[in-house]
Structures are given as C-alpha cells and as structure tokens.
Amino acid sequence: MRLTAPSFIVFLISLALFVLAVLPLAGIAVPSIGISTLWLLIAAYGILAAGVLFKGI
C-alpha cells in the first residue's frame, strides 16, 4: 500500500475539527456544537487518515 500526503483542503478540515474538539478542554465553551469532543477527534483523525490512504482526496 502506498501512502500519499493529504490535500491541503483535507488537512485544513481535519485541523478545524481538531481545534473545535480541543477548545472545551482549554475552557472555551462551544454550545452550538451538539456533538461530543471524542467524536470530533475521531472524525478529524478519520478524515486525515482517508486523505493519506486514498489518492486524490
């Protein structure tokens, strides 16, 4: 299996999800997000992993 670097857009989406997940840990409440920080971290990692595993994403 050959791994590729994710595109810049995929990286930015993953980074944004990561930042949203870490904000409550820093004491900044984000009440508009109705999803757990754990699921946001899993989604960020999954998107980044998909960008690495599949070429062209």
N, CA, C and O atoms as a Tinker XYZ file with bonds, in Angstrom:
   228  protein
     1  N      0.849000   -1.168000    0.000000    73     2
     2  CA     0.000000    0.000000    0.000000    64     1     3
     3  C      0.898000    1.235000    0.000000    63     2     4     5
     4  O      1.824000    1.350000    0.803000    81     3
     5  N      0.611000    2.133000   -0.896000    73     3     6
     6  CA     1.401000    3.353000   -0.998000    64     5     7
     7  C      0.614000    4.511000   -0.375000    63     6     8     9
     8  O     -0.528000    4.769000   -0.755000    81     7
     9  N      1.224000    5.193000    0.565000    73     7    10
    10  CA     0.580000    6.312000    1.235000    64     9    11
    11  C      0.935000    7.609000    0.523000    63    10    12    13
    12  O      2.044000    7.770000    0.014000    81    11
    13  N     -0.021000    8.529000    0.495000    73    11    14
    14  CA     0.197000    9.829000   -0.129000    64    13    15
    15  C     -0.115000   10.922000    0.881000    63    14    16    17
    16  O     -0.845000   10.702000    1.847000    81    15
    17  N      0.435000   12.079000    0.651000    73    15    18
    18  CA     0.130000   13.220000    1.511000    64    17    19
    19  C     -1.298000   13.683000    1.236000    63    18    20    21
    20  O     -1.730000   13.706000    0.084000    81    19
    21  N     -2.032000   14.051000    2.283000    73    19    22
    22  CA    -3.395000   14.541000    2.051000    64    21    23
    23  C     -3.365000   15.909000    1.376000    63    22    24    25
    24  O     -2.379000   16.640000    1.467000    81    23
    25  N     -4.442000   16.234000    0.711000    73    23    26
    26  CA    -4.510000   17.551000    0.083000    64    25    27
    27  C     -4.603000   18.622000    1.171000    63    26    28    29
    28  O     -4.901000   18.332000    2.330000    81    27
    29  N     -4.347000   19.835000    0.777000    73    27    30
    30  CA    -4.352000   20.939000    1.737000    64    29    31
    31  C     -5.742000   21.154000    2.325000    63    30    32    33
    32  O     -5.873000   21.474000    3.506000    81    31
    33  N     -6.779000   20.980000    1.509000    73    31    34
    34  CA    -8.165000   21.153000    1.973000    64    33    35
    35  C     -8.513000   20.095000    3.019000    63    34    36    37
    36  O     -9.123000   20.413000    4.040000    81    35
    37  N     -8.131000   18.844000    2.775000    73    35    38
    38  CA    -8.394000   17.766000    3.735000    64    37    39
    39  C     -7.669000   18.049000    5.043000    63    38    40    41
    40  O     -8.221000   17.838000    6.123000    81    39
    41  N     -6.439000   18.524000    4.946000    73    39    42
    42  CA    -5.688000   18.861000    6.144000    64    41    43
    43  C     -6.362000   19.980000    6.932000    63    42    44    45
    44  O     -6.449000   19.905000    8.157000    81    43
    45  N     -6.836000   21.007000    6.250000    73    43    46
    46  CA    -7.496000   22.123000    6.930000    64    45    47
    47  C     -8.800000   21.699000    7.588000    63    46    48    49
    48  O     -9.104000   22.153000    8.691000    81    47
    49  N     -9.578000   20.836000    6.936000    73    47    50
    50  CA   -10.820000   20.337000    7.528000    64    49    51
    51  C    -10.516000   19.538000    8.783000    63    50    52    53
    52  O    -11.177000   19.706000    9.808000    81    51
    53  N     -9.530000   18.681000    8.704000    73    51    54
    54  CA    -9.139000   17.889000    9.861000    64    53    55
    55  C     -8.628000   18.780000   10.991000    63    54    56    57
    56  O     -8.944000   18.547000   12.157000    81    55
    57  N     -7.852000   19.785000   10.653000    73    55    58
    58  CA    -7.334000   20.708000   11.667000    64    57    59
    59  C     -8.462000   21.499000   12.323000    63    58    60    61
    60  O     -8.436000   21.714000   13.535000    81    59
    61  N     -9.444000   21.934000   11.549000    73    59    62
    62  CA   -10.576000   22.679000   12.108000    64    61    63
    63  C    -11.380000   21.813000   13.074000    63    62    64    65
    64  O    -11.781000   22.279000   14.140000    81    63
    65  N    -11.617000   20.555000   12.706000    73    63    66
    66  CA   -12.333000   19.656000   13.614000    64    65    67
    67  C    -11.543000   19.411000   14.891000    63    66    68    69
    68  O    -12.115000   19.340000   15.978000    81    67
    69  N    -10.234000   19.283000   14.756000    73    67    70
    70  CA    -9.383000   19.091000   15.927000    64    69    71
    71  C     -9.450000   20.300000   16.864000    63    70    72    73
    72  O     -9.572000   20.144000   18.079000    81    71
    73  N     -9.372000   21.492000   16.295000    73    71    74
    74  CA    -9.424000   22.705000   17.112000    64    73    75
    75  C    -10.768000   22.821000   17.816000    63    74    76    77
    76  O    -10.821000   23.193000   18.989000    81    75
    77  N    -11.856000   22.506000   17.116000    73    75    78
    78  CA   -13.173000   22.543000   17.746000    64    77    79
    79  C    -13.288000   21.529000   18.877000    63    78    80    81
    80  O    -13.984000   21.779000   19.861000    81    79
    81  N    -12.622000   20.403000   18.750000    73    79    82
    82  CA   -12.668000   19.378000   19.792000    64    81    83
    83  C    -11.822000   19.760000   21.000000    63    82    84    85
    84  O    -12.145000   19.371000   22.123000    81    83
    85  N    -10.746000   20.512000   20.791000    73    83    86
    86  CA    -9.830000   20.844000   21.882000    64    85    87
    87  C    -10.267000   22.108000   22.632000    63    86    88    89
    88  O     -9.857000   22.305000   23.776000    81    87
    89  N    -11.073000   22.952000   22.028000    73    87    90
    90  CA   -11.499000   24.193000   22.684000    64    89    91
    91  C    -12.147000   23.958000   24.053000    63    90    92    93
    92  O    -11.789000   24.658000   25.000000    81    91
    93  N    -13.079000   23.014000   24.207000    73    91    94
    94  CA   -13.647000   22.793000   25.548000    64    93    95
    95  C    -12.614000   22.331000   26.572000    63    94    96    97
    96  O    -12.774000   22.595000   27.764000    81    95
    97  N    -11.580000   21.659000   26.140000    73    95    98
    98  CA   -10.534000   21.243000   27.061000    64    97    99
    99  C     -9.716000   22.433000   27.547000    63    98   100   101
   100  O     -9.125000   22.383000   28.626000    81    99
   101  N     -9.680000   23.499000   26.758000    73    99   102
   102  CA    -8.971000   24.716000   27.131000    64   101   103
   103  C     -9.856000   25.665000   27.931000    63   102   104   105
   104  O     -9.406000   26.741000   28.325000    81   103
   105  N    -11.094000   25.286000   28.174000    73   103   106
   106  CA   -12.003000   26.111000   28.962000    64   105   107
   107  C    -12.878000   27.030000   28.142000    63   106   108   109
   108  O    -13.564000   27.882000   28.706000    81   107
   109  N    -12.879000   26.887000   26.840000    73   107   110
   110  CA   -13.703000   27.717000   25.963000    64   109   111
   111  C    -14.915000   26.898000   25.542000    63   110   112   113
   112  O    -14.793000   25.936000   24.784000    81   111
   113  N    -16.080000   27.288000   26.037000    73   111   114
   114  CA   -17.298000   26.539000   25.749000    64   113   115
   115  C    -17.810000   26.866000   24.346000    63   114   116   117
   116  O    -17.834000   28.024000   23.930000    81   115
   117  N    -18.216000   25.826000   23.632000    73   115   118
   118  CA   -18.793000   25.983000   22.299000    64   117   119
   119  C    -20.167000   25.295000   22.334000    63   118   120   121
   120  O    -20.289000   24.128000   21.962000    81   119
   121  N    -21.208000   26.031000   22.786000    73   119   122
   122  CA   -22.511000   25.397000   22.958000    64   121   123
   123  C    -23.226000   25.054000   21.657000    63   122   124   125
   124  O    -24.147000   24.238000   21.667000    81   123
   125  N    -22.830000   25.651000   20.550000    73   123   126
   126  CA   -23.520000   25.380000   19.291000    64   125   127
   127  C    -23.184000   24.003000   18.727000    63   126   128   129
   128  O    -23.874000   23.508000   17.836000    81   127
   129  N    -22.125000   23.386000   19.247000    73   127   130
   130  CA   -21.750000   22.046000   18.790000    64   129   131
   131  C    -22.432000   21.042000   19.712000    63   130   132   133
   132  O    -22.144000   20.984000   20.907000    81   131
   133  N    -23.326000   20.263000   19.151000    73   131   134
   134  CA   -24.060000   19.300000   19.945000    64   133   135
   135  C    -23.451000   17.918000   19.923000    63   134   136   137
   136  O    -24.136000   16.939000   20.217000    81   135
   137  N    -22.183000   17.813000   19.582000    73   135   138
   138  CA   -21.542000   16.512000   19.468000    64   137   139
   139  C    -20.384000   16.454000   20.467000    63   138   140   141
   140  O    -19.782000   17.476000   20.795000    81   139
   141  N    -20.091000   15.280000   20.929000    73   139   142
   142  CA   -19.025000   15.081000   21.901000    64   141   143
   143  C    -17.657000   15.388000   21.307000    63   142   144   145
   144  O    -17.439000   15.220000   20.107000    81   143
   145  N    -16.744000   15.837000   22.150000    73   143   146
   146  CA   -15.397000   16.130000   21.676000    64   145   147
   147  C    -14.692000   14.866000   21.201000    63   146   148   149
   148  O    -13.862000   14.914000   20.293000    81   147
   149  N    -15.021000   13.750000   21.811000    73   147   150
   150  CA   -14.422000   12.487000   21.371000    64   149   151
   151  C    -14.787000   12.189000   19.927000    63   150   152   153
   152  O    -13.931000   11.778000   19.143000    81   151
   153  N    -16.057000   12.391000   19.566000    73   151   154
   154  CA   -16.484000   12.122000   18.191000    64   153   155
   155  C    -15.867000   13.101000   17.205000    63   154   156   157
   156  O    -15.591000   12.745000   16.060000    81   155
   157  N    -15.650000   14.333000   17.647000    73   155   158
   158  CA   -14.972000   15.294000   16.770000    64   157   159
   159  C    -13.525000   14.880000   16.527000    63   158   160   161
   160  O    -13.024000   14.999000   15.409000    81   159
   161  N    -12.854000   14.398000   17.564000    73   159   162
   162  CA   -11.482000   13.940000   17.395000    64   161   163
   163  C    -11.415000   12.714000   16.489000    63   162   164   165
   164  O    -10.516000   12.601000   15.655000    81   163
   165  N    -12.367000   11.794000   16.655000    73   163   166
   166  CA   -12.408000   10.611000   15.795000    64   165   167
   167  C    -12.666000   11.010000   14.348000    63   166   168   169
   168  O    -12.055000   10.457000   13.434000    81   167
   169  N    -13.563000   11.960000   14.135000    73   167   170
   170  CA   -13.858000   12.429000   12.774000    64   169   171
   171  C    -12.638000   13.110000   12.156000    63   170   172   173
   172  O    -12.344000   12.904000   10.978000    81   171
   173  N    -11.930000   13.916000   12.938000    73   171   174
   174  CA   -10.742000   14.588000   12.427000    64   173   175
   175  C     -9.683000   13.579000   12.014000    63   174   176   177
   176  O     -9.072000   13.705000   10.952000    81   175
   177  N     -9.469000   12.579000   12.857000    73   175   178
   178  CA    -8.474000   11.555000   12.537000    64   177   179
   179  C     -8.919000   10.729000   11.328000    63   178   180   181
   180  O     -8.101000   10.405000   10.467000    81   179
   181  N    -10.207000   10.387000   11.256000    73   179   182
   182  CA   -10.713000    9.597000   10.141000    64   181   183
   183  C    -10.576000   10.321000    8.810000    63   182   184   185
   184  O    -10.210000    9.716000    7.802000    81   183
   185  N    -10.869000   11.609000    8.805000    73   183   186
   186  CA   -10.733000   12.394000    7.578000    64   185   187
   187  C     -9.272000   12.490000    7.161000    63   186   188   189
   188  O     -8.951000   12.366000    5.979000    81   187
   189  N     -8.390000   12.710000    8.127000    73   187   190
   190  CA    -6.972000   12.787000    7.812000    64   189   191
   191  C     -6.435000   11.444000    7.329000    63   190   192   193
   192  O     -5.637000   11.391000    6.393000    81   191
   193  N     -6.873000   10.363000    7.966000    73   191   194
   194  CA    -6.446000    9.025000    7.535000    64   193   195
   195  C     -6.937000    8.711000    6.127000    63   194   196   197
   196  O     -6.204000    8.123000    5.333000    81   195
   197  N     -8.170000    9.095000    5.812000    73   195   198
   198  CA    -8.701000    8.862000    4.471000    64   197   199
   199  C     -7.902000    9.660000    3.441000    63   198   200   201
   200  O     -7.656000    9.179000    2.334000    81   199
   201  N     -7.502000   10.870000    3.803000    73   199   202
   202  CA    -6.694000   11.672000    2.895000    64   201   203
   203  C     -5.322000   11.072000    2.638000    63   202   204   205
   204  O     -4.751000   11.275000    1.567000    81   203
   205  N     -4.783000   10.335000    3.609000    73   203   206
   206  CA    -3.484000    9.706000    3.451000    64   205   207
   207  C     -3.610000    8.394000    2.682000    63   206   208   209
   208  O     -2.759000    8.078000    1.850000    81   207
   209  N     -4.660000    7.633000    2.954000    73   207   210
   210  CA    -4.798000    6.300000    2.349000    64   209   211
   211  C     -5.280000    6.349000    0.899000    63   210   212   213
   212  O     -4.864000    5.523000    0.086000    81   211
   213  N     -6.136000    7.287000    0.569000    73   211   214
   214  CA    -6.714000    7.321000   -0.774000    64   213   215
   215  C     -6.152000    8.495000   -1.561000    63   214   216   217
   216  O     -6.220000    9.642000   -1.119000    81   215
   217  N     -5.605000    8.203000   -2.708000    73   215   218
   218  CA    -5.018000    9.249000   -3.547000    64   217   219
   219  C     -6.128000   10.064000   -4.209000    63   218   220   221
   220  O     -7.114000    9.505000   -4.688000    81   219
   221  N     -5.965000   11.352000   -4.233000    73   219   222
   222  CA    -6.930000   12.227000   -4.891000    64   221   223
   223  C     -7.995000   12.782000   -3.986000    63   222   224   225
   224  O     -8.881000   13.496000   -4.457000    81   223
   225  N     -7.947000   12.487000   -2.718000    73   223   226
   226  CA    -8.953000   13.035000   -1.785000    64   225   227
   227  C     -8.414000   14.300000   -1.187000    63   226   228
   228  O     -9.087000   14.934000   -0.375000    81   227
